[in-house]
Amino acid sequence: MCFHAQQTRSASEVQERFQAQGLVSLGVYNGFSHPKVTAICDQAPQQLQLLQWGIIPHWAKDRSIQKYTLNARQETLHQKPSFKEAKRGLLIADGFFEWQWLDSAGRKKKKYLVTLPNGGLFAFAALWDQWIDPYSGAVIQSAAIVTQAAQGIMRTIHNSKMRMPLILSPEEESLWLVGGTPKPVTDLHATPI
């Protein structure tokens, strides 16, 4: 699963890498606080936007569902009500954090920062939706990171749930945005912290 990520590159680096203009959020993020993160949506691939992490489906009565929708399993995207009508997007990052369980109960853990080998920017496959708060009328755009079965080094690190985010290469990003099934990036570097 992916509940903690970072995007520490400058706005100009993000804009250059994704050939898009718009808003960029910098920082280290805890998904459970539902931060605004830098994203590209399928409907405007040349525009960077800020989406709240934790998808709120357009049909939701309130935001309470958001704490359960930080991630979306690739295998069940078309089955789960929270995700089956969502649109596709990309969430921009330069790293994410995972904890390796050192005992079977998960009491002892080792934290890792996981990046591309070159430390560069990348995109998580994401789903997004737009929700209108029925009480305030505020329009909230929110997103979930798509996850897949752990592969490569992530099988060793995320050894409790055996999941990892679906990370896309630059060549596969547009395929994801138009509804295709891209080949994920699995060559990752992990640094204990």
PyMOL commands that set and color helices and strands:
alter all, ss='L'
color gray80, all
select helices_A, chain A and resi 11-18+31-33+63-68+74-76+154-157+170-177
alter helices_A, ss='H'
color red, helices_A
select strands_A, chain A and resi 4-7+21-22+27-30+36-41+44-53+71-73+87-93+95-101+109-115+122-132+139-149+163-165+167-168+189-192
alter strands_A, ss='S'
color yellow, strands_A
deselect
rebuild
show_as cartoon
